């Protein structure tokens, strides 16, 4: 394992060290004392593993194409911006606009997430992006979602606290969202609805949540103690009647 002490390093210098380590065939890199450096691992490809001890700054793993990033703290905004393949796992809470325009790969957040998570999330060719949050979410979760899979668990919430904020799945026109619990229809627009889970759905979420539970040492059975709700778009053109031709 190649170890980098990020204390006091400018984000450009830190990223140069990361790329240099990868160029030297380091497959596992540990970053200690990370404290808000932007753009960590942006645009990286290959199969390296990056372990972050500390809180990385915005745009962690943007345009990521293959590597695995593990954060042993909280994350900030714009994690996985337009990522293509790979995996990002955050062992805490995370901020806003996670997975923006995400085309593939996986983002796992153990805790809560902020606003506009999964906005413009989409698939690309055979790729199906996956974003799972273990806690609750802010407003605009799944906004303009065009493809992929999002799962919201609310493991740290109680019956009186909603899973999501307002404007849930606003403009959603593709993909699927699985909620652990019931959908509060007052939180979302008319362009989405719920349908029963199929056997294929159950197999899919069981596989994904098994991986999620293993990553964060969560009891898988406890996750399935509450039934899931499947949310899909009711139209592929939710705002088609607002335009003239």
N, C-alpha and C positions, 0 to 999 in steps of 0.2 A: 504494500500500500504506500502511495506517495502522499506525504503530508505537507500542506501549505498553511502557514500561519498568516491569516488575513488581517491581523490587527494593524490598523493604521494604513492599510494599503488602499490606494485609489482603485476604483473599480476597473479601470483600464489595465493597471498593472496586475491586478488579481487575475483578470481574464487571460492576460498574456501568459502568466504562470500556468494556468489550467491548460491552455492550448499547447504550451511547451511540454507539459507532462504527458499529454495525450500523444503528441508527436514522438515522444520518447517511448511509446508503447506501454505507458502506465494504464492498466485496466481499471484500477480502483484508486480514487483520489479523495482524500479527506481534507476539508477546509475547516480549520479551527478559528475561533474568534471572529466570525463573520458578523458585521454590524452595519447592515443597511446598504452594502455595495450593490449597485444596479447591474442589470444585464448579465448576471452570472450564467454561464453555459449557453448563452444565446447562439443560435445557429450551429451548435455542435452536432456532428453525426458520428456514427459508429456504435459500439456497444460498451462504452466505458460506464463506470458507476461513480457518481459523485456524492459524497456524504458531507452534508453541511451542518456544522455545529454553530448555531447562532441564527440570527434573523437576517435573511437576504433582503435586498431592496427590490424595487419594482422590476417587472419584466424578467423574472426568473424563468429560464428555459424557453424564451421566445424563439420561435422557428426551430425548436428542438427536433432532431431527426435521428432517433435511435437510443441515445444514452438514458440511463436511469439516474434520477436525482432524488435523494432522500434528505429531508430537512428535519432536524431534531429540535424544532422550535416552531414559532409562528411564521407564516408567510405574509407578504404584503400584496400589492395590487398587480394585476396584469400577468399573473402566473400562466405560463403555457400559451402566451399570445401566438396564435397562428401555428401552433406546433403540428408537426407532421406525423412522427412516430416517436416512441419512447414512453417514459413513465416518470411522473413527478408525484412523490408521496410526502405530505406535510403532516408531522406529528403534533400539530396544534391547530389554531384557527388561521384563517386567511382572509384577505381583503376583497376588494371589488374587481369586477371585470376579469374573472378567471376564465381561461379557455376561449378568449375572444377569437372568433373565426377558426377555431380548432378543427383540423382536418383528419386527425388520427391520433393514436396513442391514448394514454390514460392519465388522468389527474385524480388522485385520491387525497382528500382532506379529512383528517380525523375529526376536527371540530366544526365550528361555525364558519360560514362564508358571508361575504357582504353583498353588495348590490350588483345587478347586471351580470350575474354569473352565467356563463354559457351563451352570451349574446352572439348571434350570428354563427353559432356552432354548426358545423356541416360535416358531411362525409366527403371523401375524395376517392373516386374509382372504387376499389374493393375495401377501402379503409372505413372503419366505424369508430369514431372517437367516443371515449367513455369518461364521464366526470361523476364522481361520487363524493358527496359531502355527508359526514357523519352527524353533523349537528343541524342547525336551522339556517335559513337563508334570508337575506334582505329583499328589497323590492326588485322587480323585473327579472326574477329567476327564469332562465330559458327564453329571454326576449329574442324575438325574430329567429328562433331556433329553426334550422333548415335540415338537420340530420343528426345522427348519432344517438347516444344513450346518456341520460342523466338520472341519477338516483339520489334522493334526499331522504335521510334516515331519521333525523330528529332524536337521536339517542340521548341527548342531554336535555330534552324539553319535557314539560309536563302537559297535562291535558288542557290547561288554561292558556298555553302559549302556542300560537299558530306556527306551523312549520315554515311558512314563507311570509314575506311582506306582501305589499300590494302589487298589482299588475303582473301577477304570475303568468308566465308564458305568453305575454303580450306579443301578438304578431307571429306566433309560432306557426310554421307551415311545413314542418317535416320533423322526423325523428320521434323519439318517445321519452317520456319522463315517468319514472316510477316513484311514488311517494309512499313512505312507510306511515300509513294512516289514511285519513280521509282528506279529500280535496275540499277546501273551503271555497265555494263558488263565488262568494263575495270578493275574493281576492284576485279573481282572474276574469278575462274577457270571454265573450261568447264564441270566440274562434276556436276554443278547445273544449274537449269533453272527455268523459271517462268511459272505458269499456272494460269488460271482464278480462282478467289475465288468462292466457292460454297455457297449455302445458309447455309450449316452447318458451313462453315468457318466464315461467317458473324455473325451467332449466337454465335459462340465460342469467337471471338475477342470482340464482344460487351459485353459479360458477363465479360470477363477478364478486359477489359478497363474500365468498369463501376466501378469495385472494385478498380482499379488503380487510377482512377479519384477521387473517394471518399476518398481514403487514403491520397492523396496529395492536395485535394481541387482544382482540375482542372476541367474546364468546359468540359464535355464529348462531347458536340456538336463540340467544337473547334478541338478536336482530329480527328473527322471524316470529317473535312472540306477538307481533302486531301485523295484521294483514296489509298487503300492499295495494295501492290504487294505481292503475295505468292511465296515463293522460296522453292523449294524442290530438293533433290538429283536426278540425272538422272540415277544413278546406286548405288547398294549396295556395290560394290567393285571398288571404283574409281581408285585404284592403282594395280588392279589385274594383269595387263599386265607388271608390273615392276618386277614380281617375277618369278622364275623358279620352276618347280615341279618335 
